[in-house]
Amino acid sequence: MSKVIQVLAQIASDALLINQDSLTKMLLLAEISQNQKESMIAMDIDALTDSIHDLPDIKCFPIVIPEDEEHKTSIINQHLINFKQG
């Protein structure tokens, strides 16, 4: 991944690489995968991200704890205590 970042930094800092031909020549010499080179030439950020993304997708699910019966009773009791008759 650091090689891809170095190549992107070089592209960003070199004004001569604005031309498609010079960009292609520079990428031919770069030590990155063919898929990464093609993604950069096509300016396809999603494909480039997929090619350097080597971490698994982390999925997080909240743990839902069932409501305590005692808690329900205290809420009901509180409503009955605060209940006023007119």
N, C-alpha and C positions, 0 to 999 in steps of 0.2 A: 504494500500500500504506500510506503514512503517513496518508492520510485515513481508512482503515479503522481503523487503530490509534487515531487521535484520537477517532473515534466510539466505539470500544470503551472508551476511557479515560473519555469523557464519561458513557457508560452506567454504568460502574463507580463513578463519583464522585457521580452524582446520584441520591439516594434516591427522587426523584419518578418516575423512569423504571422503577420496578418494576412499574407498571401497564402492561398490554399496549397500551391505547389511547394512553397518553402516549409509550410507546416507539415506536409506529407513527407518531405525529405528528412526533416528533423525527427519525425516520429519513426521513420525507418531505422534510424540509428539508436533510438531509445530502447532501453532494456526493460520493456514491458510486454505483456502478452499481446497477441494479434487482436484478440477481442477488444482489449483496452485501446489499442491503436485505432481500430475501426470505429469505436465509440467516440473517440476524440475527433476524428475526421468528420464524422456525421453530426458532431455536437449533440450527441444523445446522452444526456446526463443520467437518465434512468438505467440505460445499459451499462454505463461506466460505473455507476453505484453498485449495480448487481455484480459486476466483475470484481470489485474490490471488497465487497461486503462478505466477510468470512465468518461472521458471528451468527448463531442461530437466532431465529425470531423468538423473543421472550414474550410469553403470554402470561398475564397476571389476572387472576380471578379473585374477587373479594370473597372473604369467608363470611357467610351469613349465619349468625348464631340465632337460634330460635328464641323468641321472646320468653322471658321468664314468667311463670304463672304468678309468682309473688309480686312482681312488678305490676302486672295487670290489676291485681287485687288492691294494691296501694293506690293506684290511679282511681279505681272505682270508689274506694273509701274516701279519697280526697274530694272527689266530686260530691259525694253524699254529705260530707262534713260541711263543705262550702255552700251547700244547697240551702236556699232560704225560701220560706213560704211567704207569700204576700199577704 
